[in-house]
Amino acid sequence: MDGTAGTKIDLKKELDAYRARRGEFRVVDVPPMRYLMLDGHGDPNSSPEFAESVESLYPLAYAMKFASKRALGRDYVVPPLEGLWWADDMTAFTSARDTSAWEWTLMLMVPEWLDGAACAAAVAQVRAKGGAPRLDEVRFEELAEGLCVQTLHVGSFDDEGPVLDRMHGEFIPGQGLTLAGKHHEIYLSDFRRVAPEKQRTILRQPVV
């Protein structure tokens, strides 16, 4: 993703790490990428912290996008929202689906040509325009996942359990691999606007 001047790139179409098919588990080597991140806890459907995180990440991401276009001539589509999810007992994501036990980090990926200084400038810009609920808590950080297994899930988040059971309990051990790192979701659909049965989500699990 070189962000060539004068072109508008869509990072989720450029990167192999954002490709997945429904009904297919695929092993992919994910390169280190940098993100805007916010942490939280609990049920995303009822947590004010979750909604405030979404409301804080997007203004910052768009401020960075417009600054990139204006100052560098490099325009891009803001990547989809992503989330890391974990719990003390990972069955909270599969059979139990105990949302009260969930810990999460919401993320928006940032192109490689933008750095921490660009993020800090965007934070100042958003603050000057009225701020965002959790603006001062956003961090700019690299995530290095490496080898992962992923698939495309179409449907409600509540229906992910059987897919994750097959990924964790059948495919991954069947490949001689073991789970390593946090469950990762990439929301190709805007879950605020798309009906649950039509939502498209990449489910990713780092492995070794």
PAFI-52834 format. One line per 10 residues: number of its first residue (from 1); their letters; for each residue x, z, y of N, C-alpha, C, O, CB. Coordinates in steps of 0.001 Angstrom, whole numbers, plus 500000, padded with zeros to 6 digits. Glycine has a CB too. Example, Ala and Ser with C-alpha at 12.3 -4.5 7.8 and 13.67 -1.06 7.14 Angstrom:
BEGIN
1	as	513190,507800,494310,512300,507800,495500,513200,507800,496700,514236,508465,496681,511308,509046,495527 | 512850,507080,497750,513670,507140,498940,512900,507870,500030,513409,508039,501138,514084,505725,499402
//
This chain:
BEGIN
1	mdgtagtkid	500849,500000,498804,500000,500000,500000,500882,500000,501242,501211,501058,501779,499041,501229,500008 | 501255,498827,501688,502217,498737,502783,501589,498759,504165,502311,498898,505152,503015,497499,502637 | 500273,498629,504274,499630,498700,505576,500131,497654,506540,500382,497965,507704,499826,500047,506166 | 500283,496436,506095,500811,495365,506931,500035,495243,508232,498804,495270,508235,500777,494044,506180 | 500756,495109,509335,500134,495020,510647,499145,493857,510690,499407,492764,510188,501204,494856,511740 | 497995,494139,511311,496999,493088,511499,496012,492946,510367,495073,492157,510476,497677,491802,511695 | 496188,493688,509270,495258,493625,508152,494580,494984,507983,495122,496017,508377,495988,493205,506848 | 493398,494962,507397,492685,496201,507099,492635,496347,505594,491983,495556,504913,491246,496210,507719 | 493307,497336,505076,493386,497470,503629,492436,498550,503132,492125,499512,503834,494817,497788,503201 | 491991,498359,501910,491143,499323,501234,491977,499926,500115,492186,499297,499078,489818,498663,500689
11	lkkeldayra	492448,501138,500329,493399,501761,499416,492839,501922,498013,493582,501807,497038,493819,503103,499948 | 491544,502184,497892,490982,502381,496552,490940,501078,495758,490818,501101,494533,489577,502972,496651 | 491041,499931,496457,491109,498642,495770,492548,498215,495518,492814,497402,494633,490388,497574,496581 | 493473,498764,496296,494876,498384,496183,495602,499159,495076,496535,498637,494466,495576,498607,497511 | 495183,500382,494819,495938,501269,493939,495345,501316,492533,494134,501467,492367,495985,502669,494528 | 496199,501187,491530,495752,501242,490143,495142,502598,489811,494277,502694,488940,496913,500946,489200 | 495585,503648,490500,495090,504999,490240,493609,505152,490561,492987,506132,490149,495885,506000,491040 | 493036,504198,491291,491614,504263,491642,490776,503305,490803,489641,502995,491163,491424,503951,493120 | 491325,502837,489690,490585,501943,488806,490179,502688,487540,490991,503369,486914,491428,500696,488455 | 488915,502546,487176,488404,503185,485968,487136,502464,485538,486420,501893,486362,488133,504702,486201
21	rrgefrvvdv	486868,502498,484238,485666,501872,483685,484809,502893,482962,485313,503828,482339,486039,500732,482734 | 483511,502693,483059,482569,503552,482366,482733,503384,480853,482833,502263,480353,481120,503233,482800 | 482758,504489,480144,482857,504443,478693,484253,504210,478163,484439,504048,476957,481975,503393,478178 | 485246,504190,479049,486628,503937,478636,487538,505013,479195,487537,505264,480400,487098,502541,479099 | 488313,505648,478334,489339,506585,478774,490658,505830,478879,491057,505122,477955,489459,507800,477796 | 491319,505988,480000,492557,505238,480243,493659,506183,480681,493431,507091,481479,492338,504141,481307 | 494863,505962,480151,496035,506715,480574,496677,505974,481741,496968,504782,481641,497048,506904,479395 | 496897,506680,482845,497448,506059,484046,498511,506981,484639,498382,508204,484592,496327,505761,485088 | 499559,506381,485194,500619,507147,485850,500337,507149,487342,500504,506128,488009,502037,506551,485543 | 499915,508280,487866,499509,508395,489266,500716,508776,490123,501341,509807,489871,498372,509441,489428
31	ppmrylmldg	501056,507970,491126,502201,508300,491981,501877,509459,492911,500705,509746,493151,502628,507081,492798 | 502896,510129,493437,502628,511181,494428,501887,510597,495627,502240,509526,496121,503949,511853,494888 | 500865,511299,496089,500104,510867,497255,499837,512060,498150,499811,513203,497695,498780,510193,496836 | 499639,511778,499440,499419,512856,500400,497959,512889,500832,497292,511862,500950,500336,512688,501624 | 497491,514114,501062,496075,514333,501338,495868,515334,502474,496724,516170,502765,495366,514822,500080 | 494705,515215,503100,494143,516295,503898,493377,517161,502904,492597,516640,502108,493209,515759,505087 | 493589,518487,502940,493005,519362,501922,492341,520588,502532,492779,521111,503557,494071,519798,500935 | 491259,521036,501869,490601,522295,502193,490160,522963,500899,489629,522301,500007,489390,522070,503143 | 490376,524273,500790,490055,525019,499584,488736,525768,499737,488294,526059,500848,491179,525994,499250 | 488111,526075,498586,486897,526865,498613,486528,527377,497239,487256,527178,496266,485766,526058,499179
41	hgdpnsspef	485372,528048,497172,484915,528673,495929,483403,528564,495822,482684,528617,496820,485356,530153,495861 | 482929,528408,494565,481505,528509,494302,480783,527183,494183,481394,526115,494177,480877,529296,495359 | 479473,527279,494090,478587,526149,493853,478598,525187,495041,478214,525574,496144,477162,526639,493581 | 479032,523938,494837,479065,522986,495962,477681,522642,496499,477554,522179,497633,479760,521714,495536 | 476650,522861,495701,475295,522528,496147,474725,523545,497127,473802,523236,497881,474379,522415,494957 | 475271,524749,497118,474718,525796,497974,475746,526460,498888,475382,527268,499742,474075,526839,497125 | 477000,526133,498718,478054,526788,499494,478179,526207,500899,478476,525021,501041,479383,526669,498771 | 477960,527019,501948,478204,526541,503316,479646,526103,503506,479929,525190,504282,477860,527629,504329 | 480563,526763,502789,481990,526449,502878,482253,525009,502433,483097,524318,503002,482814,527434,502020 | 481516,524565,501402,481689,523200,500904,481235,522194,501965,481956,521247,502281,480896,522994,499585
51	aesveslypl	480049,522406,502503,479532,521499,503537,480437,521485,504767,480684,520429,505348,478108,521906,503941 | 480923,522643,505156,481815,522727,506321,483140,522023,506059,483755,521489,506982,482071,524191,506694 | 483578,522021,504809,484819,521330,504470,484657,519823,504638,485523,519160,505210,485244,521663,503030 | 483543,519283,504139,483264,517854,504310,483183,517510,505798,483718,516493,506239,481944,517463,503592 | 482510,518368,506561,482331,518133,507994,483646,518228,508765,483747,517731,509887,481333,519126,508562 | 484633,518853,508179,485930,519009,508846,486929,517932,508452,487728,517493,509280,486509,520365,508533 | 486890,517502,507190,487872,516524,506726,487637,515142,507328,488588,514472,507729,487839,516435,505211 | 486381,514712,507395,486115,513340,507834,486486,513065,509288,487105,512034,509553,484671,513028,507636 | 486143,513934,510252,486572,513650,511635,488090,513524,511759,488596,512699,512520,486076,514749,512573 | 488800,514346,511009,490264,514294,511054,490782,512998,510436,491694,512367,510971,490868,515505,510324
61	ayamkfaskr	490190,512606,509299,490603,511365,508639,490364,510156,509539,491198,509254,509610,489852,511188,507313 | 489226,510140,510223,488931,508998,511096,489806,509010,512351,490161,507951,512867,487449,509003,511494 | 490150,510187,512840,491065,510254,513977,492419,509671,513605,493041,508980,514412,491224,511703,514462 | 492886,509946,512377,494156,509392,511922,494054,507884,511728,494979,507146,512067,494594,510062,510620 | 492937,507432,511187,492734,505993,510980,492786,505238,512313,493496,504240,512436,491381,505734,510275 | 492036,505716,513306,491979,505005,514589,493314,505076,515321,493689,504130,516012,490868,505585,515474 | 494036,506189,515177,495359,506294,515787,496325,505309,515130,497154,504700,515807,495899,507736,515671 | 496214,505154,513802,497062,504198,513092,496798,502774,513568,497729,501997,513779,496833,504300,511581 | 495531,502444,513732,495183,501102,514176,495654,500860,515605,496174,499792,515928,493676,500884,514074 | 495464,501861,516452,495793,501711,517869,497310,501690,518101,497812,500826,518821,495157,502845,518676
71	algrdyvvpp	498030,502621,517506,499452,502768,517800,500344,501896,516921,501406,501448,517355,499850,504204,517642 | 499907,501657,515683,500761,500950,514731,500234,499575,514351,500952,498786,513737,500923,501773,513494 | 498979,499277,514713,498370,498017,514301,498087,497980,512811,497968,496904,512226,499262,496861,514678 | 497978,499151,512194,497716,499252,510756,496353,499902,510545,496185,501102,510762,498837,500069,510034 | 495397,499108,510126,494040,499596,509924,493755,499710,508431,494302,498965,507617,493013,498664,510608 | 492890,500655,508091,492549,500866,506683,491168,501503,506574,490661,502102,507522,493611,501753,505986 | 490585,501359,505408,489323,502018,505097,489629,503460,504706,490480,503700,503850,488552,501269,503955 | 488946,504416,505321,489155,505812,504931,488819,505959,503446,487718,505600,503029,488281,506783,505805 | 489740,506474,502650,489515,506574,501201,488356,507514,500869,487916,508289,501718,490789,507058,500501 | 487867,507441,499633,486749,508293,499237,487138,509762,499150,488303,510104,498950,486198,507837,497908
81	leglwwaddm	486149,510610,499303,486350,512045,499126,486763,512323,497687,486293,511676,496751,485067,512835,499491 | 487651,513299,497532,488108,513697,496204,488058,515209,496093,488010,515912,497102,489539,513172,495922 | 488070,515710,494859,488060,517145,494658,488857,517559,493447,488789,516916,492399,486660,517636,494530 | 489618,518638,493586,490239,519311,492448,489352,520505,492105,488896,521229,492990,491729,519761,492768 | 489112,520700,490803,488203,521757,490359,488852,522555,489235,489497,521986,488353,486851,521162,489892 | 488680,523872,489269,489224,524687,488200,488490,526037,488147,487743,526399,489056,490746,524894,488397 | 488731,526755,487064,488162,528086,486862,489028,528808,485852,489817,528184,485143,486672,528015,486383 | 488881,530126,485784,489656,530898,484807,489342,530419,483397,490227,530363,482544,489360,532409,484939 | 488077,530073,483152,487647,529522,481869,487163,528104,482119,486119,527902,482738,486525,530399,481205 | 487919,527118,481637,487596,525723,481968,486323,525219,481296,485871,524116,481602,488744,524830,481578
91	taftsardts	485723,526008,480377,484417,525595,479849,483357,525672,480940,482252,525159,480764,484011,526475,478647 | 483677,526301,482056,482761,526333,483204,482472,524926,483699,481483,524700,484396,483346,527183,484345 | 483344,523967,483336,483139,522575,483757,482529,521717,482663,482057,520612,482928,484451,521966,484195 | 482535,522208,481459,482059,521377,480355,480739,521918,479834,479687,521584,480378,483104,521317,479220 | 480764,522733,478810,479515,523186,478200,478759,524186,479057,477534,524109,479144,479797,523795,476862 | 479456,525126,479696,478765,526173,480449,478268,525690,481807,477160,526039,482215,479682,527358,480640 | 479065,524897,482509,478740,524416,483862,478348,525581,484773,477345,525520,485484,477595,523376,483807 | 479158,526644,484738,478903,527836,485542,479471,527629,486942,480637,527925,487203,479521,529099,484879 | 478629,527117,487838,479096,526748,489177,479597,527933,489986,480419,527762,490886,477993,526068,489931 | 479117,529123,489681,479554,530295,490446,481020,530625,490199,481643,531343,490980,478693,531499,490097
101	awewtlmlmv	481572,530090,489097,482967,530383,488739,483941,529328,489255,485150,529458,489068,483101,530497,487233 | 483432,528303,489892,484284,527183,490271,485139,527477,491501,484680,528055,492486,483439,525967,490525 | 486378,527061,491404,487283,526988,492563,487510,525515,492848,487497,524701,491924,488656,527747,492300 | 487718,525155,494112,487871,523732,494418,488757,523498,495635,488938,524363,496491,486511,523101,494648 | 489299,522286,495666,490017,521779,496834,489454,520407,497137,489569,519499,496314,491573,521723,496593 | 488851,520237,498297,488370,518930,498722,489495,518196,499432,490298,518816,500129,487129,519063,499643 | 489563,516858,499259,490710,516101,499747,490297,514711,500230,489348,514118,499717,491767,515983,498652 | 491018,514210,501214,490962,512810,501621,492393,512286,501661,493254,512854,502334,490249,512640,503016 | 492638,511205,500940,493990,510655,500863,494397,510000,502189,493573,509414,502892,494085,509633,499715 | 495681,510117,502507,496242,509568,503745,497288,508511,503372,498110,508754,502489,496877,510705,504638
111	pewldgaaca	497275,507343,504026,498258,506297,503707,499691,506790,503872,499965,507687,504669,498032,505076,504591 | 500589,506196,503117,501967,506663,503069,502717,506510,504392,503731,507173,504606,502701,505928,501999 | 502227,505639,505285,502956,505446,506548,502575,506485,507616,503138,506478,508710,502692,504040,507087 | 501627,507372,507304,501255,508438,508233,501826,509761,507735,501814,510034,506534,499708,508529,508389 | 502326,510582,508659,503007,511810,508270,502340,513043,508873,501259,512967,509458,504467,511753,508690 | 503015,514180,508714,502490,515434,509226,502316,515436,510731,501399,516074,511247,503384,516552,508829 | 503180,514735,511440,503052,514662,512892,501776,513915,513279,501097,514290,514235,504285,513975,513509 | 501457,512865,512539,500219,512118,512796,499003,512996,512530,498002,512916,513241,500157,510845,511925 | 499096,513829,511506,498010,514753,511199,497846,515779,512321,496726,516050,512756,498271,515463,509857 | 498949,516345,512785,498891,517343,513860,498299,516754,515135,497526,517414,515830,500289,517899,514145
121	aavaqvrakg	498664,515506,515440,498122,514847,516625,496617,514641,516481,495871,514790,517448,498826,513498,516863 | 496171,514297,515266,494751,514091,515019,493985,515402,515121,492872,515431,515646,494535,513460,513648 | 494570,516486,514623,493938,517805,514744,493714,518147,516217,492639,518612,516595,494809,518897,514063 | 494727,517915,517042,494605,518195,518476,493509,517335,519102,492762,517805,519960,495949,517948,519192 | 493417,516093,518680,492402,515194,519213,490999,515644,518835,490100,515662,519675,492643,513780,518719 | 490811,516009,517564,489492,516471,517110,489112,517767,517823,487959,517949,518214,489483,516681,515572 | 490076,518660,517990,489811,519914,518683,489386,519660,520127,488479,520319,520634,491046,520815,518646 | 490028,518724,520776,489698,518406,522175,488297,517836,522321,487687,517930,523386,490707,517419,522741 | 487788,517242,521242,486450,516644,521272,485362,517590,520784,484213,517184,520609,486431,515393,520437 | 485722,518849,520565,484722,519811,520138,485017,520485,518826,484338,521438,518445,483426,519155,520047
131	gaprldevrf	486034,519996,518122,486475,520636,516900,485610,520332,515694,484758,519444,515718,486526,522088,517103 | 485855,521097,514634,485133,521000,513368,485175,522383,512729,486074,523167,513032,485756,519896,512415 | 484215,522703,511842,484081,524082,511353,485348,524699,510768,485635,525870,511016,483026,524124,510324 | 486116,523916,509987,487297,524471,509318,488569,523702,509709,489516,523614,508928,487108,524436,507786 | 488574,523162,510899,489682,522308,511339,491031,522999,511220,492003,522388,510774,489463,521874,512770 | 491101,524262,511613,492386,524962,511627,492873,525341,510236,494008,525790,510078,492282,526201,512471 | 492019,525162,509219,492408,525487,507850,492885,524255,507070,493426,524395,505973,491241,526133,507124 | 492693,523064,507619,493096,521844,506911,494611,521809,506763,495343,522102,507708,492597,520580,507659 | 495067,521456,505591,496505,521290,505391,496807,519860,504953,495968,519190,504350,497034,522301,504344 | 498002,519411,505263,498489,518080,504914,499527,518266,503837,500591,518832,504086,499077,517318,506155
141	eelaeglcvq	499222,517784,502611,500063,518152,501478,500161,517013,500466,499232,516219,500311,499520,519408,500802 | 501296,516949,499787,501484,515952,498732,501014,516508,497389,501229,517678,497073,502967,515521,498647 | 500375,515648,496614,499954,515991,495259,500631,515022,494299,500479,513807,494425,498391,515939,495112 | 501370,515554,493350,502067,514734,492357,501461,515032,490991,501796,516045,490378,503615,515013,492364 | 500576,514168,490505,499886,514409,489241,500591,513755,488053,500552,514292,486945,498465,513902,489328 | 501231,512612,488265,501921,511954,487169,500962,511395,486132,499968,510757,486479,502872,512913,486515 | 501254,511628,484872,500453,511070,483785,499070,511713,483743,498949,512938,483734,501165,511261,482442 | 498021,510875,483716,496645,511356,483723,495786,510501,482793,496139,509369,482464,496070,511342,485154 | 494660,511062,482381,493613,510315,481693,492401,510288,482613,492039,511309,483197,493261,510953,480293 | 491774,509121,482744,490609,509046,483610,489583,508062,483080,489874,507186,482265,491021,508657,485013
151	tlhvgsfdde	488365,508247,483580,487255,507370,483232,486280,507335,484398,486372,508146,485319,486549,507843,481928 | 485348,506394,484353,484305,506310,485373,483023,506911,484817,482554,506514,483750,484075,504837,485825 | 482466,507857,485535,481174,508439,485181,480120,507918,486149,480300,507989,487365,481230,509997,485207 | 479031,507398,485615,477908,506950,486432,476734,507865,486145,476263,507939,485010,477545,505455,486147 | 476259,508559,487164,475155,509480,486983,475387,510791,487704,476335,510941,488476,474929,509735,485522 | 474505,511732,487438,474547,513036,488084,475802,513812,487703,476331,513661,486601,473311,513838,487722 | 476269,514643,488626,477396,515521,488325,477048,516459,487168,477922,516830,486384,477796,516334,489574 | 475791,516835,487062,475365,517745,486001,475481,517114,484616,475444,517817,483606,473936,518188,486242 | 475620,515788,484568,475737,515090,483287,477186,514811,482890,477435,514097,481918,474973,513790,483343 | 478141,515369,483634,479555,515125,483337,480027,515861,482091,480984,515430,481448,480407,515533,484515
161	gpvldrmhge	479374,516961,481743,479855,517826,480675,480211,517120,479383,481326,517298,478894,478845,518838,480391 | 479301,516312,478794,479631,515634,477540,480818,514665,477666,481593,514506,476723,478419,514881,477042 | 480955,514021,478834,482079,513106,479047,483391,513890,479054,484382,513471,478455,481907,512321,480376 | 483382,515024,479736,484581,515851,479792,484900,516457,478428,486068,516606,478067,484412,516955,480831 | 483863,516804,477677,484089,517315,476324,484835,516288,475473,485772,516624,474748,482752,517686,475659 | 484399,515023,475577,485064,513969,474796,486478,513721,475287,487392,513514,474490,484264,512670,474858 | 486657,513743,476601,487988,513529,477171,488945,514641,476735,490043,514375,476244,487911,513462,478712 | 488510,515890,476923,489380,517040,476660,489543,517325,475171,490625,517690,474710,488832,518269,477350 | 488440,517149,474420,488459,517586,473034,488771,516506,472019,489148,516806,470886,487170,518177,472704 | 488616,515238,472418,488834,514149,471473,489945,513199,471921,490952,513054,471229,487550,513377,471278
171	fipgqgltla	489766,512553,473074,490708,511501,473461,492106,512063,473747,493094,511557,473215,490186,510759,474692 | 492194,513085,474568,493508,513601,474962,494311,514107,473761,495459,513697,473592,493343,514725,475982 | 493746,514985,472922,494531,515391,471740,494767,514240,470770,495775,514218,470064,493827,516524,471011 | 493838,513281,470733,494013,512121,469858,495186,511248,470261,495728,510510,469438,492760,511294,469846 | 495583,511330,471531,496742,510587,472022,498025,511407,471948,499079,510963,472403,496504,510141,473450 | 497934,512599,471374,499108,513469,471288,499440,514118,472618,500590,514490,472856,500302,512685,470795 | 498448,514259,473492,498645,514804,474830,497936,516153,474951,497079,516496,474136,498128,513817,475905 | 498310,516906,475982,497643,518177,476269,497301,518240,477751,497946,517591,478575,498537,519383,475860 | 496282,519025,478083,495844,519158,479467,496917,519845,480303,497570,520782,479844,494525,519940,479542 | 497090,519375,481526,498051,519981,482457,497547,519722,483879,497333,518571,484260,499511,519396,482249
181	gkhheiylsd	497362,520765,484648,496891,520552,486003,495374,520629,486098,494692,520916,485114,497371,519220,486513 | 494860,520370,487282,493459,520615,487602,492588,519373,487412,493016,518244,487654,493338,521110,489025 | 491362,519618,486973,490362,518553,486871,490191,517910,488244,490071,518605,489253,488998,519107,486339 | 490180,516580,488273,490182,515824,489536,489008,514857,489520,488811,514127,488548,491537,515053,489744 | 488230,514851,490597,487122,513912,490735,487295,513082,491997,487702,513594,493040,485774,514655,490762 | 486982,511795,491891,487049,510866,493030,485653,510292,493227,485118,509627,492341,488116,509715,492793 | 485073,510550,494380,483669,510206,494616,483563,508823,495252,483604,508674,496473,482992,511263,495516 | 483424,507813,494387,483320,506441,494879,481998,506214,495606,481885,505309,496433,483459,505451,493722 | 480998,507040,495293,479719,506996,495993,479633,508192,496943,480200,509249,496667,478527,506996,494984 | 478931,508025,498049,478689,509128,498973,477530,509951,498420,476374,509537,498510,478379,508607,500428
191	frrvapekqr	477833,511111,497849,476785,511901,497187,475764,512457,498163,474737,512994,497747,477405,513039,496412 | 476035,512335,499469,475040,512750,500461,473953,511698,500646,472894,511987,501205,475716,513031,501798 | 474214,510473,500174,473285,509365,500425,472830,508620,499172,471799,507948,499199,473920,508393,501354 | 473578,508727,498081,473280,507966,496864,472529,508844,495866,472888,510004,495663,474583,507419,496227 | 471493,508294,495248,470713,509021,494252,471610,509468,493106,472511,508729,492710,469559,508152,493722 | 471382,510666,492563,472259,511201,491521,472497,510246,490353,473619,510139,489858,471684,512475,490998 | 471447,509553,489910,471605,508692,488735,472467,507462,489015,472869,506770,488080,470245,508253,488236 | 472758,507177,490293,473555,506011,490651,474963,506370,491140,475747,505485,491483,472838,505221,491713 | 475274,507643,491172,476571,508069,491682,477702,507627,490752,477596,507732,489530,476597,509588,491859 | 478783,507130,491352,479941,506655,490607,481128,507567,490918,481550,507691,492068,480266,505167,490959
201	tilrqpvv	481658,508202,489870,482709,509202,490051,483819,508977,489039,483564,508885,487839,482140,510630,489917 | 485044,508888,489521,486194,508861,488616,486516,510283,488203,486719,511154,489049,487428,508185,489283 | 486563,510516,486898,486952,511819,486349,488385,511702,485844,488679,510855,485000,485978,512280,485196 | 489272,512543,486353,490697,512469,486023,491202,513810,485535,490825,514861,486053,491512,512010,487234 | 492068,513757,484522,492697,514969,484009,494194,514737,483815,494578,513909,482988,492039,515406,482681 | 495052,515448,484556,496491,515350,484303,496825,515838,482889,496199,516762,482369,497280,516166,485352 | 497823,515197,482287,498216,515523,480913,499739,515485,480791,500449,514971,481656,497562,514536,479901 | 500203,516050,479682,501629,515946,479338,501728,515623,477857,502831,515485,477328,502410,517272,479681
//
